[in-house]
């Protein structure tokens, strides 16, 4: 059942009745400045999520998180399993970035960027409105008895919901499987990739349930962000607030009372069904729908706009809004350190990784006037092109490796045996001798040289 905006309870969320059952919310369509900017931003985010996995950058999928092959591609940069520690930086940057955004703009993430809000508001509610009508008709349809017309509308709506959920699920999966491979997989029989088929269908059904039916209940019941926003927000943080001094008492339009005409338009457009005039609430996602709705009413009643607006407690007290307070500056400092460190690591990251390890089985062999040391070269190709190891050279000596030349595909790791030989006379009165080692490799027809150092073991003369 749905609830009348004028009968909102005070002791429980408006989406629950006195028995704890669901009150379905059918928010009205709203137009205005914030709605226009949200539409643009929503479109941008939808294009990123649904289009990016099907695009390429530098010959590779723009973003690919290939877990099965432990290969991760971000805008031309390829990372492998041994780069796992690097994931600390983007995850921490995202977490601290959210803390900073919340400390300055409040719950702007929920209303402007959360996939839950973006997809429901931009796609699912629009389809619902096209098929079932505005919020009044949808509310009437919900309580009406079942007829062929109602059945047809529901089937059509949920059919389109399923198609949209399936496309979102496939786009999500493309980030992990690869867009090209996913296309061929979907054209093949489901039994050939049964695990992946079941996974995609499961994600589709979860999205269908969440975006089509559960909706605001996720924000109110399951999402933890709304519950710790009070810890993240301070007196300087912006929030959607009702100007109580100006609006109260709520009476007529021209009877000398406050500016609020008690039209409940702000409640009708709220996607979580709250009355913003009761103050900041856990269910508020700062979507600004109530601001646009109230400004439209103020315009019609020839009153000043922004009876409901973005404001902060400190601003309400007459202080100037300062986004660079101590809390936000602390977050910005941490963000700067993390971003600078991450950028430095990426700029100095090499296209290869190698280690030279001494063999444990007869590492040193004496042959006539020469000393032979047995080593392993553990070489990893971290680039996006094949690398051919062509030769290993030793200062004042020679290297024998029956495995060279060796081609390594992107992401390949190989252990190559080689024997470093020098004359006994070089050791003189020492057991250990350090010499430079040169590793030659080719990539794209160009030869590169790596300089390293090895410790050779021998015997005193």
C-alpha positions as CSV (number, residue, x, y, z in Angstrom):
1,X,0.0,0.0,0.0
2,X,1.0,3.7,-0.4
3,X,0.8,6.4,2.2
4,X,-0.7,9.9,2.0
5,X,2.0,12.5,2.3
6,X,-0.1,14.4,5.0
7,X,-0.2,11.3,7.2
8,X,3.5,10.7,7.7
9,X,4.3,8.9,11.0
10,X,6.6,10.5,13.5
11,X,7.7,7.4,15.4
12,X,8.9,5.3,12.4
13,X,10.1,5.6,8.8
14,X,7.3,6.6,6.5
15,X,8.0,3.6,4.3
16,X,6.7,1.3,7.1
17,X,3.1,1.1,8.5
18,X,2.2,0.5,12.1
19,X,2.5,-3.3,11.5
20,X,6.0,-3.0,10.0
21,X,4.8,-3.7,6.5
22,X,6.0,-1.8,3.4
23,X,4.4,1.5,2.4
24,X,5.3,1.9,-1.3
25,X,6.5,5.3,-2.2
26,X,5.6,6.8,-5.6
27,X,7.5,10.1,-5.8
28,X,6.2,12.8,-8.1
29,X,8.2,14.1,-11.0
30,X,10.0,17.4,-10.3
31,X,11.6,20.0,-12.6
32,X,14.1,22.6,-11.7
33,X,17.7,23.7,-11.6
34,X,19.1,20.8,-9.5
35,X,17.0,18.3,-11.5
36,X,18.5,19.5,-14.7
37,X,22.1,19.2,-13.4
38,X,21.3,15.8,-11.9
39,X,20.1,14.6,-15.2
40,X,23.3,15.6,-16.9
41,X,25.4,14.1,-14.2
42,X,23.4,10.9,-14.2
43,X,23.8,10.5,-17.9
44,X,27.5,10.9,-17.6
45,X,27.7,8.2,-14.9
46,X,25.5,5.8,-16.8
47,X,27.7,6.2,-19.9
48,X,30.8,5.5,-17.8
49,X,29.3,2.3,-16.3
50,X,27.5,0.9,-19.4
51,X,29.8,2.1,-22.2
52,X,33.4,2.1,-20.7
53,X,33.7,-1.8,-20.5
54,X,32.9,-2.0,-24.2
55,X,35.5,0.6,-25.2
56,X,39.3,0.2,-25.8
57,X,42.2,2.4,-24.9
58,X,45.7,1.7,-26.4
59,X,44.6,-1.6,-27.9
60,X,43.2,-2.9,-24.6
61,X,39.9,-2.8,-22.9
62,X,39.7,0.5,-21.1
63,X,39.1,-1.0,-17.7
64,X,39.5,-4.8,-17.2
65,X,39.6,-6.7,-13.9
66,X,40.5,-10.2,-15.2
67,X,40.5,-12.1,-11.9
68,X,41.0,-15.6,-13.6
69,X,44.3,-14.5,-15.2
70,X,45.2,-12.0,-12.4
71,X,45.5,-9.2,-14.9
72,X,44.1,-5.7,-14.4
73,X,44.0,-3.0,-17.0
74,X,43.4,0.7,-16.3
75,X,43.5,3.1,-19.3
76,X,46.5,1.5,-20.9
77,X,48.3,0.5,-17.7
78,X,48.5,-3.3,-17.0
79,X,48.9,-4.6,-13.5
80,X,49.4,-8.2,-12.4
81,X,48.9,-10.3,-9.3
82,X,52.2,-9.2,-7.7
83,X,51.1,-5.6,-8.0
84,X,48.4,-6.4,-5.4
85,X,49.8,-3.9,-2.8
86,X,49.1,-1.1,-5.3
87,X,45.3,-1.6,-4.9
88,X,45.7,-0.1,-1.4
89,X,46.1,3.3,-3.0
90,X,42.9,3.5,-5.2
91,X,40.8,1.9,-2.5
92,X,42.1,4.3,0.2
93,X,41.8,7.3,-2.1
94,X,38.2,6.4,-2.8
95,X,37.5,5.9,1.0
96,X,39.2,9.1,2.1
97,X,37.7,11.0,-0.9
98,X,34.2,10.0,0.3
99,X,35.1,11.2,3.8
100,X,36.2,14.5,2.4
101,X,33.1,14.9,0.2
102,X,30.8,14.1,3.1
103,X,32.6,16.5,5.4
104,X,32.0,19.3,3.0
105,X,28.8,18.5,1.0
106,X,27.1,16.0,3.3
107,X,25.3,13.1,1.6
108,X,25.8,14.4,-1.9
109,X,27.2,10.9,-2.9
110,X,23.8,9.3,-2.2
111,X,21.7,11.7,-4.2
112,X,24.1,12.4,-7.1
113,X,26.5,9.5,-7.7
114,X,25.3,6.3,-5.9
115,X,24.4,3.6,-8.6
116,X,21.3,2.9,-6.5
117,X,20.0,6.4,-7.1
118,X,21.3,6.9,-10.6
119,X,19.8,3.8,-12.2
120,X,16.5,3.9,-10.3
121,X,15.9,7.6,-10.9
122,X,17.2,7.8,-14.5
123,X,16.0,4.5,-15.9
124,X,13.6,2.4,-13.8
125,X,11.3,5.2,-12.6
126,X,11.2,6.8,-16.0
127,X,10.0,3.5,-17.6
128,X,7.5,3.1,-14.8
129,X,6.2,6.6,-15.5
130,X,5.9,6.0,-19.2
131,X,3.9,2.8,-18.7
132,X,1.8,3.4,-15.5
133,X,1.5,7.2,-15.6
134,X,2.4,9.8,-13.0
135,X,2.6,9.3,-9.2
136,X,-1.1,9.7,-8.7
137,X,-2.0,7.1,-11.4
138,X,0.7,4.7,-10.1
139,X,-0.7,5.0,-6.6
140,X,-4.2,4.4,-7.9
141,X,-3.1,1.4,-10.0
142,X,-1.4,-0.2,-7.0
143,X,-4.6,-0.2,-5.0
144,X,-6.9,-1.1,-7.9
145,X,-8.1,-4.7,-8.4
146,X,-6.4,-6.8,-11.0
147,X,-7.6,-6.4,-14.5
148,X,-6.2,-7.3,-18.0
149,X,-5.1,-3.7,-18.3
150,X,-3.2,-3.7,-15.0
151,X,-1.8,-7.2,-15.7
152,X,-0.5,-6.0,-19.1
153,X,1.1,-2.9,-17.7
154,X,2.8,-4.9,-15.0
155,X,4.1,-7.5,-17.5
156,X,5.4,-4.9,-19.9
157,X,7.1,-2.9,-17.1
158,X,8.8,-5.9,-15.5
159,X,9.8,-7.2,-18.9
160,X,11.6,-3.9,-19.6
161,X,13.0,-3.9,-16.1
162,X,14.4,-7.4,-16.8
163,X,16.1,-6.3,-20.0
164,X,17.7,-3.3,-18.4
165,X,18.8,-5.4,-15.4
166,X,20.3,-7.9,-17.8
167,X,22.3,-5.3,-19.7
168,X,23.6,-3.7,-16.5
169,X,24.6,-7.2,-15.3
170,X,26.4,-8.0,-18.5
171,X,28.2,-4.6,-18.5
172,X,29.2,-5.3,-14.9
173,X,30.5,-8.8,-15.8
174,X,32.4,-7.3,-18.8
175,X,34.7,-5.5,-16.4
176,X,35.8,-8.9,-15.1
177,X,35.6,-11.2,-18.0
178,X,36.4,-8.9,-20.9
179,X,33.9,-7.4,-23.3
180,X,35.0,-9.4,-26.4
181,X,35.1,-12.7,-24.7
182,X,31.7,-12.0,-23.1
183,X,30.1,-11.4,-26.5
184,X,31.3,-14.8,-27.7
185,X,30.3,-16.5,-24.5
186,X,26.7,-15.1,-24.7
187,X,26.5,-16.4,-28.3
188,X,27.5,-19.9,-27.3
189,X,25.4,-22.4,-25.4
190,X,25.0,-21.6,-21.6
191,X,26.3,-25.1,-20.8
192,X,29.7,-24.2,-22.2
193,X,30.2,-21.6,-19.5
194,X,27.6,-22.6,-16.9
195,X,29.3,-20.9,-13.9
196,X,29.4,-17.6,-15.7
197,X,25.9,-18.0,-17.0
198,X,24.6,-18.7,-13.5
199,X,26.5,-15.7,-12.1
200,X,25.1,-13.3,-14.7
201,X,21.6,-14.5,-14.1
202,X,22.0,-14.1,-10.4
203,X,23.3,-10.5,-10.8
204,X,20.4,-9.8,-13.1
205,X,17.8,-11.0,-10.6
206,X,19.5,-9.1,-7.8
207,X,19.4,-5.9,-9.8
208,X,15.8,-6.6,-10.9
209,X,14.7,-7.1,-7.3
210,X,16.7,-4.1,-6.0
211,X,16.0,-1.5,-8.7
212,X,12.5,-2.7,-9.5
213,X,11.0,-3.4,-6.1
214,X,13.3,-2.9,-3.1
215,X,14.5,0.6,-4.0
216,X,14.6,3.1,-1.1
217,X,14.5,0.2,1.4
218,X,18.1,-0.5,0.6
219,X,19.1,3.0,1.6
220,X,17.0,2.9,4.7
221,X,17.6,-0.7,5.9
222,X,20.8,-2.0,4.4
223,X,23.2,0.8,3.5
224,X,25.5,1.6,6.4
225,X,26.5,5.0,5.0
226,X,23.5,6.8,6.2
227,X,24.0,5.5,9.7
228,X,27.5,6.9,10.2
229,X,27.0,10.2,8.3
230,X,26.5,12.0,11.6
231,X,30.0,11.0,12.5
232,X,31.4,12.3,9.2
233,X,29.5,15.5,9.0
234,X,30.2,18.6,11.2
235,X,28.6,21.9,11.8
236,X,30.2,23.2,8.6
237,X,28.9,20.4,6.4
238,X,26.3,21.2,3.8
239,X,22.9,19.5,4.0
240,X,19.4,19.9,2.6
241,X,17.7,22.0,5.3
242,X,14.4,23.7,5.8
243,X,14.4,27.3,6.9
244,X,12.2,27.0,9.9
245,X,12.5,30.6,11.0
246,X,11.2,31.8,7.7
247,X,8.7,29.0,7.0
248,X,6.9,28.8,10.3
249,X,4.0,28.9,11.2
250,X,2.7,27.1,8.1
251,X,-0.6,28.6,7.2
252,X,-2.1,30.4,4.2
253,X,-0.4,32.3,1.4
254,X,-1.2,35.9,2.4
255,X,-2.4,35.8,6.0
256,X,0.8,37.1,7.6
257,X,2.2,33.7,8.5
258,X,5.4,32.0,7.5
259,X,6.3,31.3,3.8
260,X,5.6,27.6,4.0
261,X,2.1,27.1,2.5
262,X,2.0,23.5,3.8
263,X,1.4,22.1,0.3
264,X,3.4,18.9,1.0
265,X,5.0,19.2,-2.4
266,X,8.4,18.5,-0.8
267,X,7.1,15.2,0.6
268,X,5.4,14.2,-2.7
269,X,8.7,14.4,-4.7
270,X,10.9,12.8,-2.0
271,X,12.2,9.3,-3.2
272,X,12.4,8.1,0.4
273,X,9.1,9.6,1.5
274,X,10.3,11.9,4.3
275,X,9.3,15.4,5.3
276,X,12.4,17.5,5.2
277,X,10.8,20.1,7.4
278,X,11.3,17.8,10.4
279,X,15.1,18.3,10.1
280,X,18.0,16.2,8.9
281,X,17.0,12.5,8.9
282,X,18.7,9.2,8.2
283,X,16.5,8.6,5.2
284,X,17.4,11.8,3.4
285,X,19.8,11.2,0.5
286,X,20.3,14.9,-0.4
287,X,18.9,14.5,-3.9
288,X,17.6,18.1,-3.8
289,X,14.2,17.1,-5.3
290,X,12.5,18.9,-2.4
291,X,14.5,22.1,-3.2
292,X,13.3,22.2,-6.8
293,X,9.7,21.4,-5.7
294,X,9.6,24.1,-3.0
295,X,11.3,26.7,-5.3
296,X,8.6,26.0,-7.9
297,X,5.9,26.6,-5.2
298,X,7.6,29.8,-4.0
299,X,7.7,31.1,-7.5
300,X,4.0,30.5,-8.0
301,X,3.2,32.2,-4.7
302,X,5.6,35.1,-5.4
303,X,7.8,34.4,-2.4
304,X,11.6,34.3,-2.2
305,X,13.2,31.0,-3.3
306,X,15.3,28.6,-1.2
307,X,12.9,28.0,1.7
308,X,14.5,24.6,1.4
309,X,18.1,24.8,0.4
310,X,21.7,23.6,0.8
311,X,23.0,25.1,4.1
312,X,25.0,24.2,7.1
313,X,24.5,24.6,10.9
314,X,27.3,27.2,11.0
315,X,25.7,29.1,8.1
316,X,22.4,29.0,10.0
317,X,24.2,30.7,12.9
318,X,25.3,33.5,10.6
319,X,28.8,32.2,9.9
320,X,30.3,32.1,6.4
321,X,30.5,28.7,4.7
322,X,34.1,27.5,4.8
323,X,34.8,24.3,3.0
324,X,38.4,24.5,4.1
325,X,37.9,23.8,7.8
326,X,40.2,21.7,9.9
327,X,38.4,18.5,9.3
328,X,38.2,18.8,5.5
329,X,41.9,20.1,5.3
330,X,43.0,17.0,7.2
331,X,41.2,14.8,4.6
332,X,42.7,16.8,1.8
333,X,46.2,16.4,3.2
334,X,45.8,12.7,3.4
335,X,44.4,12.6,-0.1
336,X,47.3,14.7,-1.4
337,X,49.9,12.3,0.2
338,X,48.2,9.2,-1.1
339,X,47.7,10.6,-4.6
340,X,51.3,11.9,-4.8
341,X,52.7,8.5,-3.6
342,X,50.5,6.6,-6.0
343,X,51.5,8.8,-9.0
344,X,55.2,8.5,-8.1
345,X,55.0,4.7,-8.0
346,X,53.1,4.6,-11.3
347,X,55.6,6.9,-13.0
348,X,58.5,4.9,-11.8
349,X,57.0,1.5,-12.5
350,X,59.0,-0.5,-15.0
351,X,57.7,-2.7,-17.7
352,X,59.5,-5.7,-16.3
353,X,60.3,-7.2,-12.9
354,X,63.3,-9.5,-12.3
355,X,65.2,-11.2,-9.6
356,X,68.5,-13.1,-9.8
357,X,68.6,-16.1,-7.4
358,X,71.5,-18.4,-6.7
359,X,70.9,-22.0,-7.4
360,X,71.1,-24.4,-4.4
361,X,72.2,-27.5,-6.3
362,X,76.0,-27.2,-6.9
363,X,75.9,-23.4,-7.2
364,X,79.7,-23.2,-7.9
365,X,81.7,-25.5,-10.2
366,X,85.4,-25.3,-10.9
367,X,86.4,-26.2,-14.5
368,X,90.1,-25.9,-15.2
369,X,91.0,-22.2,-14.8
370,X,87.4,-21.0,-14.6
371,X,84.7,-20.7,-11.9
372,X,81.1,-21.3,-13.0
373,X,78.2,-20.0,-10.8
374,X,74.7,-21.3,-11.4
375,X,71.8,-18.7,-11.2
376,X,68.1,-18.4,-11.9
377,X,66.7,-15.3,-13.6
378,X,63.1,-14.9,-12.5
379,X,61.8,-12.5,-15.2
380,X,58.2,-11.0,-15.4
381,X,56.9,-9.2,-18.4
382,X,54.7,-6.4,-16.9
383,X,54.2,-4.6,-20.3
384,X,51.3,-5.0,-22.7
385,X,53.6,-6.4,-25.5
386,X,55.7,-9.5,-25.9
387,X,59.3,-9.3,-24.6
388,X,62.1,-11.4,-26.0
389,X,65.1,-12.1,-23.7
390,X,68.0,-12.3,-26.1
391,X,71.2,-12.4,-24.2
392,X,72.8,-12.2,-20.8
393,X,76.3,-10.7,-20.5
394,X,78.8,-10.6,-17.6
395,X,81.5,-8.1,-16.9
396,X,85.0,-9.7,-17.3
397,X,83.3,-13.1,-17.9
398,X,80.8,-15.0,-20.0
399,X,77.3,-16.4,-19.6
400,X,75.9,-19.6,-20.9
401,X,72.1,-20.1,-21.0
402,X,70.6,-22.8,-23.1
403,X,67.1,-21.3,-22.7
404,X,67.9,-18.0,-24.5
405,X,66.5,-16.4,-26.5
406,X,63.1,-16.6,-24.7
407,X,59.8,-14.9,-25.6
408,X,57.5,-13.8,-22.8
409,X,54.0,-12.8,-23.5
410,X,52.4,-10.0,-21.4
411,X,52.1,-11.1,-17.8
412,X,54.3,-14.2,-18.3
413,X,56.8,-15.0,-15.6
414,X,59.6,-17.4,-16.4
415,X,62.6,-18.9,-14.6
416,X,65.7,-19.0,-16.8
417,X,68.8,-21.0,-15.8
418,X,72.2,-19.4,-16.6
419,X,75.8,-20.0,-15.7
420,X,78.2,-17.1,-15.1
421,X,81.8,-17.9,-15.8
422,X,84.9,-16.0,-14.8
423,X,88.6,-16.9,-14.5
424,X,89.9,-18.0,-11.1
425,X,92.5,-15.4,-11.2
426,X,89.9,-12.6,-10.7
427,X,89.2,-13.8,-7.1
428,X,92.8,-13.3,-5.8
429,X,92.5,-13.3,-2.0
430,X,88.7,-13.2,-1.7
431,X,85.9,-15.8,-1.8
432,X,83.3,-13.5,-3.2
433,X,83.4,-11.3,-6.2
434,X,80.8,-8.8,-7.4
435,X,80.4,-8.2,-11.1
436,X,78.0,-6.3,-13.4
437,X,75.4,-8.3,-15.3
438,X,73.7,-7.1,-18.4
439,X,70.4,-8.5,-19.6
440,X,69.3,-7.6,-23.2
441,X,65.7,-7.9,-24.3
442,X,63.7,-6.8,-27.3
443,X,60.2,-5.3,-27.4
444,X,58.6,-4.0,-30.6
445,X,61.8,-4.5,-32.5
446,X,63.8,-2.3,-30.2
447,X,66.6,-3.7,-28.0
448,X,66.9,-2.6,-24.4
449,X,69.5,-3.3,-21.8
450,X,69.1,-3.9,-18.1
451,X,72.1,-3.5,-15.8
452,X,72.3,-5.5,-12.5
453,X,74.9,-7.1,-10.3
454,X,75.7,-10.6,-9.1
455,X,77.9,-12.0,-6.4
456,X,80.2,-14.8,-7.7
457,X,81.6,-17.4,-5.3
458,X,85.0,-18.8,-6.0
459,X,88.3,-19.8,-4.2
460,X,91.4,-17.9,-3.2
461,X,94.4,-18.3,-5.5
